[in-house]
Amino acid sequence: MIETEGLVVEVAGDVAYIQAQRQSSCGGCAKQGESCGSATLLGFLALKTPLYQARNPLGTKAGDRVVIGVEDEMLFRGVLALYIPPLLLLVAGAIGGHLLAATPAAADGYAMLGALLGLAAGYFWARRYSARMANGGRYQAVVLNRVVEGKVVNFYGESHRKC
């Protein structure tokens, strides 16, 4: 399970909206006071901290620090579902455009136009699929634990030190 810590900003029914800090994929260079390309790019692109939607079985309130998580398999499936179909539509559009060209000289232009149309179709498909995934329970993150005074307090009230 992939976990991260965040702050509950809003609660609506059984859904919590959590603000979590973005992290680079490794985090090792940040701990050593250095900066790698991944951390630099993240700092450049992270204009605002996103809100994550998570199921809230613990009944947390706004202002609570929590640990949220998502299953590894669901994350992998979600990434595949959002990247592979748009890529295939881009390639199919390029091939289709190339085959529909009237003359060999126009084939490259048609292929580029077909690729752009395929990419646009893939973008809209991924956007719609992503909205469906956000409303489905399997792909949605879940609040796992509360963090109280630097200690993670699990669902049963037991506490242990945060790693």
C-alpha positions in Angstrom: 0.0 0.0 0.0 1.2 3.5 -0.9 0.7 5.9 2.0 1.3 9.6 2.6 0.4 12.0 5.4 -1.9 15.0 4.8 -4.2 17.5 6.4 -8.0 17.2 6.2 -9.3 20.4 4.7 -12.9 19.6 4.3 -15.3 16.7 5.0 -18.5 16.0 3.0 -20.4 13.0 4.2 -18.0 10.0 4.2 -15.5 11.7 1.9 -12.5 13.8 3.2 -10.6 16.3 1.1 -7.0 16.1 2.1 -4.1 18.4 1.3 -0.9 16.4 1.0 2.5 17.7 0.2 3.9 16.6 -3.2 7.1 14.6 -2.9 9.7 13.7 -5.4 9.9 10.0 -6.4 13.0 9.3 -4.3 13.2 12.0 -1.6 16.8 10.8 -0.9 18.5 13.9 -2.2 16.2 16.3 -0.3 17.2 14.6 3.0 20.9 15.2 2.2 20.4 18.9 1.4 21.0 18.3 -2.3 18.7 18.6 -5.2 18.2 16.3 -8.1 16.4 16.9 -11.4 13.3 15.3 -10.2 13.1 17.5 -7.1 13.9 20.6 -9.1 11.2 19.9 -11.7 8.7 19.1 -8.9 9.5 22.4 -7.2 9.1 24.3 -10.5 5.8 22.6 -11.5 4.1 22.4 -8.1 2.3 25.7 -8.2 -0.4 24.8 -5.7 -0.8 21.8 -3.4 -3.6 19.5 -4.8 -6.6 18.3 -2.8 -7.0 14.5 -2.7 -10.4 12.9 -2.2 -10.4 9.9 0.2 -13.0 7.7 1.8 -13.2 8.6 5.5 -14.2 5.5 7.6 -12.6 7.0 10.7 -14.8 10.1 10.7 -12.0 12.6 10.7 -12.8 16.3 10.9 -11.3 19.4 9.1 -7.9 20.2 10.7 -7.0 16.6 11.5 -3.6 15.2 10.3 -4.1 11.8 8.8 -2.4 9.0 6.8 -4.1 8.2 3.6 -3.3 5.2 1.3 -4.1 3.5 -1.9 -3.5 -0.2 -2.8 -0.5 -0.7 -5.0 -2.4 -2.9 -7.5 -5.2 -0.3 -7.9 -2.6 2.5 -8.5 -0.9 0.4 -11.1 -4.2 -0.5 -12.9 -5.3 3.2 -12.8 -2.0 4.3 -14.3 -2.2 1.7 -17.1 -5.9 2.6 -17.8 -5.0 6.3 -18.1 -1.9 6.1 -20.2 -2.2 3.1 -22.5 -5.5 3.9 -24.3 -4.6 7.5 -25.1 -1.2 6.3 -26.4 -2.9 3.6 -28.5 -5.4 6.1 -29.9 -2.5 8.5 -30.8 -0.7 5.7 -32.8 -4.0 4.5 -34.4 -4.8 8.1 -35.4 -1.3 8.5 -37.0 -1.6 5.2 -38.9 -5.2 5.9 -40.0 -4.2 9.4 -41.2 -1.3 8.0 -43.1 -3.5 5.4 -44.8 -6.1 8.0 -45.7 -3.7 10.3 -47.4 -4.5 10.9 -51.1 -0.9 11.2 -52.2 2.4 10.0 -50.7 3.6 13.6 -50.3 0.6 14.4 -48.1 1.0 11.2 -45.9 3.1 12.9 -43.2 0.6 15.8 -42.8 -2.3 13.4 -42.6 -0.4 11.2 -40.1 0.2 14.2 -37.9 -3.4 15.4 -38.1 -4.6 11.8 -37.3 -2.2 11.6 -34.4 -3.5 14.9 -33.0 -7.1 13.8 -33.4 -6.2 10.4 -31.7 -4.4 12.2 -28.9 -7.4 14.5 -28.3 -9.8 11.5 -28.3 -7.5 9.8 -25.8 -7.4 12.9 -23.6 -11.2 13.1 -23.4 -11.5 9.4 -22.8 -8.9 9.5 -20.0 -10.7 12.5 -18.5 -14.0 10.7 -18.5 -12.5 7.5 -17.2 -10.7 9.4 -14.4 -13.9 11.0 -13.3 -15.5 7.5 -13.1 -12.6 6.2 -11.1 -12.7 9.0 -8.6 -16.3 8.1 -7.8 -15.6 4.4 -7.5 -14.5 2.9 -4.2 -11.7 0.6 -5.5 -9.5 3.3 -7.0 -10.1 5.9 -4.3 -7.7 6.6 -1.5 -8.8 5.8 2.1 -8.0 7.5 5.4 -6.0 4.8 7.3 -4.9 6.5 10.5 -4.9 9.8 12.5 -1.6 11.6 13.4 -1.7 13.0 16.9 1.4 14.9 18.2 3.7 13.2 15.7 2.4 9.7 16.4 0.2 7.7 14.1 -2.9 6.6 16.0 -4.6 3.7 14.2 -8.3 2.9 14.0 -8.2 1.0 17.3 -6.7 3.9 19.2 -3.3 2.3 19.5 -0.3 4.5 18.7 3.2 4.0 17.4 6.0 6.3 16.3 5.8 7.7 12.9 8.6 6.4 10.6 
